[in-house]
Amino acid sequence: MRVWAVAFLAGGLGLAAWLIASVGLPAIASALEAVGLTGLLAVIGVHLIASVVMAAAWWTLRRSTRFGVFVWGRLVRDGGSEVLPLSQVGGFMLAVRVLVAHGVAGAAATATTMVDAILEFLAEIGYLAIGLALVAHLLPRGRVVSWSVGGPVAVAMATIVGLILMRRTPSDGLRALAARLVRRGLGPLLQGIAAVRTEMVEIAGRKRNLALSFLLHLAAWIVSGVEAWMALRFMGVRLGLDAVLAIESLVYATRSLGFVVPNAIGIQEGAYVVVGASLGLAPEFALGLSLLKRGRDLALGIPALASWHLFEARRAAEARAPAA
């Protein structure tokens, strides 16, 4: 466990605790109580729909095994990211492991998951663009906010696209580095990296699959916004869907910027309070929504990780068993 991760986590927890104490725990508890078990199950159900759509975006890139494996892999991936923020094995590697355990080659599993992560991030930028357009529509000074935030976002997106479209021929410096790695006995590692790169180039050549995967990820982001709107309805908040989508897109953009804090603890809560206040969401409901989402992540992530652990334990037992 890295010291910096623990330090950032402690800071995030302190910020979250301060926000809860400032707003008042009874008011937040009242908002959550209004949701009830029925509301929580409804929120979990809608989030499962979003997870299935994200799994479909992943599966579209390379249909190397059954679709159900990708659905399970997506749930395990999210569980690893949200439930085990300090784990040395992140959700990304768990997702790769799920595919490999079902017969997908390691290079193909790694490449597919990497491309899927890139497309998900690009779809998040598209979701943010929708949110900024809604802010410009909803607020008197929304156009100023949209341009001030949208400028840096456009630069970031252009940089990412530029990196993706980099020429495929390695430079002389990279060739020299490769030769040095081979001389030091790291040839197998280099071969593995080359195999992943080859798979990524092959996936990138399927333009229609890339476009469909991007659109599915964008749809999943919008479904997640509908999930938040429904949760607020259970709390008795009558904000319009456009305002909730704007809040959600800006909150998740802030979460991405606060990636150094495990699970964006404190960052997410602060973003909900600040962004929500500008669009008419009271702080107790903003924090209630954030805590409800964390509860949802635990309700889905813990069973997903438990199922993965049982699966791996059974595979290990079968490997140790003597041949009949």
NUTORKE-935568 format. One line per 4 residues: number of its first residue (from 1); their letters; for each residue z, y, x of C-alpha. Coordinates in steps of 0.1 Angstrom, whole numbers, m for minus. Example, Ala and Ser with C-alpha at 12.3 -4.5 7.8 and 13.67 -1.06 7.14 Angstrom:
<rotors>
1) as) 78/m45/123  71/m11/137 $
</rotors>
This chain:
<rotors>
1) mrvw) 0/0/0  m11/33/16  14/60/21  m10/87/8 $
5) avaf) m17/68/m24  21/65/m31  25/102/m23  m3/113/m47 $
9) lagg) 10/88/m73  45/103/m71  31/138/m74  10/128/m104 $
13) lgla) 40/112/m121  61/143/m115  34/165/m130  31/142/m161 $
17) awli) 69/142/m165  71/180/m163  43/184/m189  61/159/m213 $
21) asvg) 94/177/m208  78/211/m213  61/202/m245  90/181/m258 $
25) lpai) 92/143/m260  102/143/m297  70/162/m307  48/138/m286 $
29) asal) 66/108/m300  60/121/m335  23/123/m329  22/88/m315 $
33) eavg) 43/75/m344  17/89/m368  m9/67/m352  11/35/m358 $
37) ltgl) 0/m1/m351  m30/2/m374  m43/33/m355  m37/16/m321 $
41) lavi) m56/m15/m331  m85/7/m344  m86/26/m311  m86/m6/m291 $
45) gvhl) m114/m20/m314  m136/11/m308  m129/9/m271  m139/m27/m270 $
49) iasv) m173/m16/m285  m177/9/m257  m168/m19/m232  m195/m42/m246 $
53) vmaa) m220/m14/m244  m210/m8/m207  m213/m45/m201  m248/m44/m216 $
57) awwt) m258/m16/m193  m246/m37/m163  m263/m69/m175  m296/m50/m181 $
61) lrrs) m300/m43/m144  m301/m80/m135  m297/m107/m161  m284/m132/m136 $
65) trfg) m260/m150/m159  m247/m151/m194  m241/m117/m211  m205/m129/m220 $
69) vfvw) m197/m131/m183  m206/m94/m179  m184/m85/m208  m155/m103/m193 $
73) grlv) m163/m89/m159  m163/m54/m173  m129/m59/m189  m115/m73/m157 $
77) rdgg) m131/m44/m137  m115/m18/m160  m82/m37/m159  m82/m37/m121 $
81) sevl) m89/1/m120  m65/11/m147  m36/m13/m145  m35/m19/m107 $
85) plsq) m42/16/m93  m24/8/m60  m39/m27/m55  m58/m33/m24 $
89) vggf) m83/m52/m45  m100/m27/m68  m117/m32/m101  m151/m30/m84 $
93) mlav) m144/m61/m62  m129/m80/m91  m161/m74/m111  m182/m88/m81 $
97) rvlv) m158/m118/m79  m163/m126/m116  m201/m127/m112  m199/m147/m80 $
101) ahgv) m176/m172/m96  m203/m178/m123  m230/m186/m98  m244/m152/m89 $
105) agaa) m252/m147/m52  m228/m124/m35  m254/m98/m24  m269/m97/m59 $
109) atat) m235/m93/m76  m225/m65/m52  m258/m47/m55  m259/m49/m93 $
113) tmvd) m223/m36/m95  m230/m8/m71  m261/4/m90  m242/1/m123 $
117) aile) m214/23/m109  m240/49/m98  m257/50/m132  m223/52/m150 $
121) flae) m215/83/m129  m249/99/m136  m243/92/m173  m209/109/m170 $
125) igyl) m227/139/m157  m250/138/m187  m220/135/m209  m205/165/m192 $
129) aigl) m238/185/m198  m235/176/m235  m199/188/m235  m208/221/m218 $
133) alva) m235/227/m244  m209/222/m271  m185/245/m254  m212/272/m253 $
137) hllp) m217/267/m290  m180/266/m300  m165/294/m279  m174/331/m277 $
141) rgrv) m174/330/m239  m185/294/m238  m218/302/m221  m200/318/m192 $
145) vsws) m178/287/m188  m209/264/m191  m228/282/m164  m198/284/m140 $
149) vggp) m191/247/m144  m227/236/m148  m239/252/m115  m217/231/m92 $
153) vava) m224/200/m114  m262/205/m110  m258/208/m72  m237/176/m72 $
157) mati) m262/157/m93  m291/169/m71  m273/157/m40  m266/123/m56 $
161) vgli) m302/119/m67  m314/129/m32  m292/103/m16  m305/76/m40 $
165) lmrr) m341/86/m33  m337/87/4  m365/71/23  m361/34/28 $
169) tpsd) m372/32/64  m341/33/87  m340/60/114  m340/53/151 $
173) glra) m302/60/151  m296/34/125  m317/8/144  m297/15/175 $
177) laar) m264/11/155  m277/m22/141  m285/m35/176  m251/m26/188 $
181) lvrr) m234/m44/159  m254/m75/167  m244/m74/203  m208/m72/193 $
185) glgp) m210/m104/172  m212/m86/138  m246/m99/130  m234/m118/98 $
189) llqg) m218/m86/85  m250/m67/91  m271/m94/75  m248/m92/44 $
193) iaav) m253/m54/42  m290/m58/46  m291/m84/18  m272/m60/m5 $
197) rtem) m296/m32/4  m326/m55/m4  m312/m63/m38  m305/m27/m45 $
201) veia) m341/m18/m37  m353/m45/m60  m331/m33/m88  m342/3/m82 $
205) grkr) m378/m8/m86  m372/m18/m123  m375/17/m137  m372/7/m174 $
209) nlal) m341/m13/m167  m326/17/m149  m334/40/m177  m320/17/m204 $
213) sfll) m289/11/m184  m284/49/m180  m289/54/m218  m264/26/m226 $
217) hlaa) m238/42/m203  m243/76/m220  m239/59/m254  m207/43/m242 $
221) wivs) m194/77/m231  m202/91/m266  m185/62/m282  m154/69/m262 $
225) gvea) m154/104/m275  m156/91/m311  m126/69/m302  m106/100/m293 $
229) wmal) m117/118/m324  m106/89/m345  m72/87/m327  m66/124/m334 $
233) rfmg) m75/118/m371  m47/92/m372  m24/119/m358  m34/143/m386 $
237) vrlg) m55/165/m363  m87/178/m381  m107/189/m351  m145/185/m355 $
241) ldav) m163/157/m335  m181/184/m315  m149/199/m302  m134/165/m294 $
245) laie) m166/155/m275  m164/187/m255  m127/181/m247  m133/145/m237 $
249) slvy) m163/153/m214  m144/180/m196  m112/159/m192  m131/130/m177 $
253) atrs) m150/153/m154  m116/165/m142  m104/130/m138  m134/123/m115 $
257) lgfv) m125/153/m94  m89/140/m91  m99/106/m78  m74/108/m50 $
261) vpna) m45/104/m75  m42/67/m86  m54/64/m122  m55/102/m123 $
265) igiq) m18/102/m135  m8/137/m142  m43/150/m137  m55/135/m170 $
269) egay) m24/148/m189  m28/183/m174  m65/184/m182  m59/174/m219 $
273) vvvg) m33/202/m222  m54/229/m206  m89/220/m220  m74/210/m254 $
277) aslg) m56/244/m258  m89/263/m253  m105/243/m281  m77/243/m306 $
281) lape) m58/211/m297  m20/216/m296  m2/203/m265  18/176/m282 $
285) falg) m13/160/m296  m32/164/m263  m4/145/m245  m1/121/m273 $
289) lsll) m38/113/m270  m35/108/m232  m5/85/m235  m22/66/m263 $
293) krgr) m52/59/m241  m29/47/m213  m13/23/m237  m47/11/m248 $
297) dlal) m56/5/m212  m25/m16/m207  m31/m35/m240  m66/m45/m228 $
301) gipa) m62/m46/m190  m32/m69/m188  m47/m97/m208  m80/m93/m189 $
305) lasw) m63/m96/m155  m41/m125/m167  m72/m144/m178  m88/m137/m145 $
309) hlfe) m57/m149/m126  m57/m181/m147  m94/m187/m141  m89/m183/m103 $
313) arra) m59/m206/m103  m78/m233/m122  m107/m230/m97  m83/m233/m68 $
317) aear) m66/m263/m83  m100/m280/m89  m110/m272/m53  m78/m289/m39 $
321) apaa) m81/m319/m61  m94/m350/m42  m129/m361/m51  m129/m390/m77 $
</rotors>
